[in-house]
């Protein structure tokens, strides 16, 4: 059997691969703590689950819906955007998808021609580059500084006449970086000047901590909002990863093209999940706040502990999402390994902690650790990683080489 070139170019998701390996080990009875997947450990709030059950029992879920989602769900999304962003999108400028990942995938299909360039910060979420490849586009990496943020200066160095799309994910996966209003205004104005379409991936927008504030590109100005496609969903903030509901909001002509592709690809999102999402968006958001506070507590507890692991170095404290992204090059050298991927393998095999190699996000020498699990698990995981690294630190000391671990 001969496969297409595009299929041969795509690699499996590193985050899913690590999580699947961890789960397989757990099924074998191995006590693995999985910090590799970006999935809240909370059950979906009852009010949301009950809405799906009621829809099933009342016979609402047996048939197709429009490919772009139930009209009632689009209205609920439009109202939620108005309340959260202060921005108005008519329901016909919203399309519902099978998760935010599908929204991003279909956008690449709609916006990117063969050879068109898509600008992505380094680091960035693992699936963006694969989605660009599947659309026939060309990935252009925009370098970031110590704060993991792109600037207009970095964009000027990366841009060419073929640049069509720039993706901004704030809060960012894998670093937890949050862009300020001024930073987004500068990036948005740059995109408008260069006729580059902005994709605002706001999936972590409700998960911001320690008095930091979330701002979206669509809130900056009418001109920037017109150049932006908003992507969001229910997976992270509402702990609904398994329900697979995302959405995008943008210009009417864009939505028409998106809906055409969806009609030939996914048909429609699960009807039961759509009714659950209506309840999520129309809820008082108190469950979201409860989970946000728990994530904040976990971040504040484990951040200083990870800083103390031999060979682990953390930059500024993350402001949002639920990830830590430490530089572990010193740990790699301390353990006499070749790269951070080998460190990932050793931590899973010997410390029984699953993490993701930073190379999957475009940054070798880093690891992504998710704190979307219980505080008890997090403390145990940090203890295991510390014990794993201490053995090498002790060997260095016993061999006459002093290692500072401040």
C-alpha positions as MATLAB code, in Angstrom:
seq = 'XXXXXXXXXXXXXXXXXXXXXXXXXXXXXXXXXXXXXXXXXXXXXXXXXXXXXXXXXXXXXXXXXXXXXXXXXXXXXXXXXXXXXXXXXXXXXXXXXXXXXXXXXXXXXXXXXXXXXXXXXXXXXXXXXXXXXXXXXXXXXXXXXXXXXXXXXXXXXXXXXXXXXXXXXXXXXXXXXXXXXXXXXXXXXXXXXXXXXXXXXXXXXXXXXXXXXXXXXXXXXXXXXXXXXXXXXXXXXXXXXXXXXXXXXXXXXXXXXXXXXXXXXXXXXXXXXXXXXXXXXXXXXXXXXXXXXXXXXXXXXXXXXXXXXXXXXXXXXXXXXXXXXXXXXXXXXXXXXXXXXXXXXXXXXXXXXXXXXXXXXXXXXXXXXXXXXXXXXXXXXXXXXXXXXXXXXXXXXXXXXXXXXX';
ca = [
       0.000    0.000    0.000;
       1.384    3.407   -0.955;
       0.648    6.365    1.271;
       0.368   10.028    0.364;
       3.308   12.359    0.900;
       1.296   14.386    3.403;
       0.470   11.316    5.460;
       4.143   10.328    5.478;
       5.191   13.791    6.663;
       2.912   13.845    9.708;
       4.180   12.514   13.023;
       1.944   11.388   15.914;
       1.194   13.882   18.679;
       4.003   13.715   21.240;
       1.674   14.587   24.095;
      -0.805   11.860   23.173;
       2.026    9.359   22.661;
       3.507    9.986   26.113;
       0.100    9.824   27.765;
      -0.794    6.583   25.978;
       2.495    5.007   27.074;
       1.868    6.100   30.661;
      -1.660    4.711   30.608;
      -0.408    1.406   29.198;
       2.079    1.135   32.059;
      -0.670    1.928   34.561;
      -2.812   -0.880   33.099;
       0.088   -3.225   33.792;
       0.016   -2.229   37.446;
       2.926    0.222   37.354;
       2.433    3.277   39.553;
       2.973    6.021   36.954;
       2.106    9.674   37.542;
       1.080   11.214   34.237;
       2.177   14.838   33.839;
       2.222   14.466   30.067;
      -1.312   15.306   29.003;
      -3.110   18.641   29.052;
      -6.305   17.343   30.604;
      -7.994   18.646   33.764;
      -8.470   15.942   36.384;
     -11.877   17.274   37.465;
     -15.067   15.529   36.359;
     -17.295   17.564   34.064;
     -19.577   19.709   36.276;
     -22.898   18.016   37.034;
     -25.064   20.767   35.544;
     -23.342   20.178   32.198;
     -23.578   16.382   32.285;
     -27.234   16.586   33.345;
     -28.017   18.742   30.308;
     -26.652   16.027   28.011;
     -28.615   13.318   29.838;
     -31.799   15.360   29.577;
     -31.233   15.918   25.858;
     -30.807   12.178   25.317;
     -33.819   11.220   27.379;
     -36.040   13.800   25.682;
     -35.139   12.518   22.212;
     -33.129   15.557   21.059;
     -29.951   13.687   20.154;
     -31.040   11.076   17.634;
     -30.613   13.093   14.453;
     -28.182   15.264   12.509;
     -27.722   18.899   13.398;
     -26.389   21.528   10.976;
     -22.735   20.786   10.177;
     -21.709   23.999   11.890;
     -23.670   23.290   15.075;
     -27.042   23.831   16.686;
     -28.432   27.378   16.327;
     -29.088   27.385   20.090;
     -25.440   26.585   20.757;
     -24.233   29.343   18.451;
     -26.472   31.786   20.306;
     -25.062   30.591   23.631;
     -21.500   31.002   22.328;
     -22.276   34.485   21.008;
     -23.639   35.505   24.403;
     -20.655   33.986   26.230;
     -18.237   35.876   23.948;
     -20.179   39.083   24.623;
     -19.995   38.560   28.379;
     -16.363   37.422   28.489;
     -14.862   39.639   25.783;
     -17.267   42.537   25.407;
     -17.266   41.783   21.665;
     -20.342   40.995   19.565;
     -20.381   38.179   17.006;
     -23.697   37.333   15.346;
     -24.513   33.630   15.560;
     -23.980   33.233   11.809;
     -20.338   34.257   12.299;
     -19.735   31.262   14.589;
     -19.022   27.662   13.636;
     -18.999   24.746   16.092;
     -16.408   21.996   15.627;
     -15.325   18.666   17.085;
     -13.029   20.287   19.614;
     -10.874   23.396   19.226;
      -8.255   21.214   17.507;
     -10.669   20.669   14.617;
     -11.354   24.409   14.473;
      -7.632   25.040   14.039;
      -7.286   22.244   11.486;
     -10.126   23.486    9.296;
      -8.796   27.042    9.503;
      -5.483   25.900    8.040;
      -7.403   24.198    5.242;
      -9.346   27.386    4.530;
      -6.538   29.952    4.879;
      -3.384   28.180    3.685;
      -2.480   27.407    0.076;
       0.457   25.238   -0.991;
       3.617   27.094   -0.041;
       1.857   29.778    1.999;
       3.745   30.641    5.163;
       2.319   30.303    8.666;
       4.164   32.122   11.448;
       4.446   30.254   14.745;
       6.292   31.275   17.916;
       8.966   28.993   19.304;
       7.864   27.162   21.406;
       4.272   26.396   20.403;
       1.698   23.619   20.667;
       2.684   20.409   18.908;
      -0.276   20.155   16.504;
       0.046   23.570   14.848;
       3.013   22.548   12.708;
       1.385   19.274   11.669;
      -1.792   21.102   10.691;
       0.260   23.527    8.599;
       1.954   20.578    6.891;
      -1.360   18.875    6.139;
      -2.590   22.073    4.488;
       0.494   22.191    2.278;
       1.788   25.291    4.022;
       5.279   26.249    5.081;
       6.098   26.685    8.755;
       8.065   29.814    9.656;
       9.343   29.841   13.221;
       9.393   33.172   15.057;
      11.981   33.221   17.809;
      11.074   34.364   21.306;
      13.064   35.749   24.203;
      13.406   34.586   27.784;
       9.705   35.343   28.347;
       8.691   33.080   25.407;
       6.888   35.971   23.683;
       7.263   37.134   20.106;
       7.841   40.806   19.307;
       7.324   42.888   16.183;
      11.101   42.951   15.797;
      11.194   39.147   15.680;
       8.258   39.146   13.258;
      10.089   41.575   10.972;
      13.017   39.160   10.831;
      10.765   36.208    9.962;
       8.184   37.679    7.586;
       8.240   37.324    3.800;
       5.769   38.237    1.080;
       4.340   34.699    1.370;
       3.303   35.057    5.024;
      -0.453   34.496    5.371;
      -1.232   33.476    8.968;
       0.110   34.161   12.472;
      -1.048   32.029   15.407;
      -1.125   33.572   18.883;
      -1.919   31.246   21.797;
      -2.366   33.131   25.080;
      -2.163   31.764   27.735;
       0.354   29.663   25.884;
       0.875   25.936   25.738;
       3.550   24.853   26.789;
       4.899   27.829   28.774;
       1.929   29.444   30.532;
       2.924   32.804   29.028;
       0.209   35.477   28.861;
       0.503   38.428   26.474;
      -0.391   41.890   27.766;
      -2.797   44.248   26.019;
       0.072   46.427   24.782;
       1.970   43.427   23.433;
      -1.104   42.151   21.588;
      -1.838   45.627   20.227;
       1.641   45.829   18.729;
       1.379   42.339   17.205;
      -2.130   43.004   15.925;
      -1.150   46.278   14.286;
       1.846   44.552   12.683;
      -0.429   41.827   11.255;
      -2.864   44.376    9.838;
       0.026   46.283    8.226;
       1.388   43.084    6.619;
      -2.040   41.721    5.619;
      -1.517   38.631    7.774;
      -4.531   36.818    9.243;
      -4.365   36.317   13.006;
      -5.603   33.175   14.738;
      -6.286   33.799   18.432;
      -6.187   30.426   20.194;
      -7.828   31.394   23.491;
      -8.530   27.886   24.798;
      -6.851   28.653   28.155;
      -8.294   32.155   28.463;
     -10.246   31.443   31.657;
      -7.244   29.852   33.374;
      -5.114   32.804   34.489;
      -3.577   33.126   37.947;
      -2.216   35.390   40.661;
      -3.984   38.616   39.618;
      -2.737   38.396   36.019;
      -5.245   39.456   33.390;
      -6.251   37.740   30.149;
      -6.798   39.859   27.055;
      -7.671   38.576   23.587;
      -6.648   39.993   20.231;
     -10.313   40.509   19.395;
     -10.607   42.983   22.291;
      -7.854   45.357   21.138;
      -9.551   47.247   18.295;
     -12.156   46.772   15.590;
      -9.423   46.749   12.939;
      -7.433   44.002   14.667;
     -10.592   42.015   15.475;
     -11.538   42.088   11.779;
      -8.163   40.514   10.928;
      -8.530   37.847   13.629;
     -10.248   34.475   13.854;
     -11.166   33.565   17.425;
     -10.790   29.913   18.461;
     -11.993   28.526   21.783;
     -13.897   25.606   23.273;
     -15.053   23.790   26.376;
     -12.245   21.270   26.950;
      -9.941   23.093   29.374;
     -12.013   25.615   31.319;
     -15.060   23.361   31.740;
     -13.140   20.065   32.087;
     -14.855   18.624   29.016;
     -11.954   17.167   27.038;
     -13.918   14.046   26.139;
     -16.977   15.940   24.886;
     -15.136   17.422   21.864;
     -16.743   20.806   21.358;
     -14.817   23.791   20.065;
     -15.746   26.826   18.033;
     -14.385   29.564   15.842;
     -15.725   33.046   15.238;
     -14.776   35.251   12.313;
     -15.812   37.049    9.152;
     -18.950   35.755    7.354;
     -17.053   34.764    4.198;
     -14.571   32.752    6.289;
     -17.352   30.956    8.163;
     -19.018   30.024    4.862;
     -15.827   28.311    3.695;
     -15.326   26.608    7.059;
     -18.882   25.280    7.041;
     -18.465   23.871    3.545;
     -15.421   21.862    4.585;
     -17.094   20.690    7.788;
     -20.100   19.467    5.823;
     -17.812   17.118    3.878;
     -15.606   16.038    6.775;
     -17.180   15.746   10.219;
     -20.867   16.124    9.402;
     -21.718   17.648   12.754;
     -20.399   17.547   16.314;
     -22.023   15.069   18.685;
     -25.504   16.336   19.408;
     -25.411   15.314   23.078;
     -22.136   17.186   23.482;
     -23.651   20.282   21.902;
     -26.455   20.369   24.448;
     -23.902   19.905   27.213;
     -21.904   22.841   25.813;
     -25.002   25.044   25.856;
     -25.280   24.382   29.587;
     -21.568   25.111   30.051;
     -21.717   28.474   28.316;
     -24.987   29.475   30.009;
     -23.877   28.448   33.499;
     -22.868   30.989   36.149;
     -19.196   30.006   35.632;
     -18.728   29.213   39.332;
     -17.444   25.724   38.529;
     -14.860   27.267   36.223;
     -13.680   29.520   39.026;
     -13.457   26.604   41.464;
     -11.175   24.735   39.078;
      -9.139   27.867   38.297;
      -8.452   28.418   41.998;
      -7.329   24.800   42.364;
      -4.918   25.135   39.426;
      -3.570   28.358   40.924;
      -2.906   26.626   44.244;
      -1.093   23.797   42.487;
       1.060   26.235   40.515;
       1.987   28.222   43.597;
       2.864   25.033   45.484;
       4.979   23.171   42.962;
       6.699   26.068   41.149;
       9.313   26.621   43.873;
       9.750   22.860   44.327;
      10.530   22.289   40.657;
      13.033   25.135   40.813;
      14.948   23.130   43.430;
      15.299   19.956   41.317;
      18.974   19.554   40.358;
      19.491   20.646   36.765;
      16.003   22.165   36.354;
      15.737   25.884   35.649;
      12.464   27.779   35.414;
      12.122   31.218   33.888;
       9.383   33.610   35.012;
       6.489   32.022   36.830;
       3.700   30.939   34.426;
       0.684   33.218   34.411;
      -1.893   30.880   32.893;
      -2.772   27.472   31.375;
      -1.537   24.536   33.534;
       2.031   23.797   32.480;
       5.584   24.313   33.661;
       8.303   24.426   31.000;
      11.690   24.118   32.708;
      15.038   24.253   30.942;
      16.651   20.886   31.740;
      19.867   21.098   29.720;
      21.867   21.074   32.948;
      19.943   17.976   34.087;
      20.685   16.252   30.775;
      24.391   16.916   31.237;
      24.300   15.952   34.893;
      22.758   12.583   34.030;
      25.253   12.107   31.176;
      22.479   11.900   28.581;
      22.428   13.119   24.997;
      19.237   15.151   24.981;
      16.000   15.955   26.777;
      14.209   13.115   24.959;
      16.451   10.616   26.723;
      15.658   12.312   30.016;
      11.928   11.884   29.305;
      12.469    8.165   28.685;
      14.508    7.692   31.841;
      12.035    9.575   34.022;
       9.204    7.377   32.774;
      11.115    4.092   33.032;
      12.854    4.709   36.367;
      10.998    7.476   38.240;
       7.613    6.483   36.794;
       6.724   10.078   35.925;
       5.470   10.919   32.424;
       6.463   14.318   30.982;
       6.790   15.650   27.416;
      10.023   16.478   25.615;
      10.334   20.174   24.785;
      11.572   19.207   21.324;
       7.942   18.407   20.444;
       7.197   22.113   20.927;
      10.280   23.203   19.024;
      12.656   23.577   21.977;
      15.201   20.872   22.680;
      16.506   20.883   26.238;
      13.152   21.629   27.873;
      10.368   19.536   29.420;
       6.661   20.231   29.727;
       5.093   19.246   33.039;
       1.318   19.498   33.389;
      -0.083   20.379   36.802;
      -3.609   19.400   35.756;
      -3.631   16.588   38.278;
      -4.093   16.366   42.034;
      -1.746   18.211   44.367;
      -0.914   14.884   46.019;
       0.182   13.442   42.678;
       2.148   16.565   41.854;
       4.064   16.496   45.131;
       4.845   12.808   44.663;
       5.958   13.389   41.075;
       8.298   16.217   42.062;
       9.718   14.039   44.845;
      10.355   11.203   42.386;
      12.040   13.475   39.828;
      14.152   15.039   42.581;
      15.257   11.620   43.826;
      16.088   10.572   40.271;
      18.261   13.650   39.724;
      19.853   13.514   43.193;
      21.589   10.254   42.361;
      23.593   12.026   39.660;
      24.235   15.078   41.796;
      25.584   12.858   44.578;
      27.839   11.015   42.121;
      29.281   14.306   40.936;
      29.983   15.406   44.497;
      31.498   12.064   45.466;
      33.681   12.268   42.373;
      35.115   15.533   43.568;
      33.000   17.900   41.498;
      30.863   20.348   43.429;
      27.420   21.053   42.009;
      25.550   24.168   43.082;
      21.768   23.791   43.321;
      20.290   27.097   44.405;
];
